[in-house]
Amino acid sequence: MAKEGVKAREIKRQKLVAKFAAKRATLKAEGDFEGLDKLPKNSSPVRLHNRCKLTGRPRGYMRQFGISRVTFREMALAGKIPGVRKASW
């Protein structure tokens, strides 16, 4: 489980990216790199990292479900994810 501060920081970054997306796009189209430098560093979409919605784990993220592989496995074995079951052959 990730610390609450780390999760909050990631949410703050997401808000900043959304807030400055239009301004960043116009500055990039104009080629105004000095203007881009003056924007907050955390407003860059490159600084975002996918995290598990439930635990906040940054690694092993599954985009289709929005959770980490560990959480996915626990939920799948418990039958909490519809249409997913353990493979057997």
C-alpha positions in Angstrom: 0.0 0.0 0.0 1.4 3.4 -1.0 1.5 6.2 1.4 -1.4 8.6 1.3 1.0 11.5 0.6 2.3 9.8 -2.6 -1.3 9.2 -3.8 -2.2 12.8 -3.1 0.8 14.1 -5.0 -0.1 12.0 -8.0 -3.7 13.4 -7.9 -2.3 16.9 -7.7 -0.1 16.3 -10.7 -3.1 15.0 -12.7 -5.0 18.2 -11.9 -2.1 20.4 -12.9 -1.7 18.5 -16.2 -5.4 19.0 -17.0 -5.3 22.7 -16.0 -2.3 23.6 -18.2 -3.0 21.2 -21.2 -4.4 23.8 -23.5 -1.8 26.4 -22.7 1.0 23.9 -23.1 -0.4 22.8 -26.5 -0.5 26.4 -27.8 3.0 27.2 -26.5 4.3 24.0 -28.1 2.6 24.8 -31.4 4.1 28.3 -31.4 7.5 26.9 -30.6 7.8 29.1 -27.4 10.1 27.0 -25.4 10.8 29.8 -22.9 7.1 30.0 -22.1 7.0 26.2 -21.6 9.9 26.5 -19.2 7.9 29.0 -17.1 5.0 26.5 -16.6 5.1 24.3 -13.4 7.2 21.2 -13.8 4.4 19.0 -12.6 2.1 20.2 -15.4 4.0 18.1 -17.9 2.1 14.8 -18.7 5.5 13.0 -18.8 5.6 13.2 -15.0 2.4 11.3 -14.5 2.7 7.6 -13.4 -0.1 5.0 -13.6 -1.0 3.8 -10.1 -3.4 1.1 -8.8 -6.7 2.7 -7.9 -7.1 0.6 -4.8 -3.6 0.3 -3.4 -1.6 3.0 -5.1 1.1 0.5 -6.3 3.1 2.1 -9.2 4.4 -1.2 -10.7 2.6 -4.0 -12.5 -0.3 -1.7 -13.6 -2.9 -3.2 -15.8 -4.5 -0.5 -17.9 -7.6 -2.5 -18.9 -8.6 -2.8 -15.2 -6.9 0.2 -13.6 -5.3 -1.9 -10.9 -2.0 -3.6 -10.2 -1.3 -7.2 -11.0 -1.3 -8.2 -7.4 -4.7 -6.7 -6.7 -6.0 -8.1 -10.0 -5.0 -11.7 -9.0 -6.6 -11.4 -5.5 -9.8 -10.1 -7.0 -9.9 -12.6 -9.8 -9.4 -15.6 -7.5 -12.1 -14.2 -5.2 -14.5 -13.9 -8.2 -14.9 -10.1 -7.9 -14.0 -9.4 -11.6 -16.7 -10.6 -14.0 -15.6 -12.7 -16.9 -12.2 -13.5 -15.5 -11.2 -16.9 -14.2 -8.1 -18.9 -13.6 -6.8 -20.7 -16.6 -6.5 -24.5 -16.6 -5.5 -26.8 -19.4 
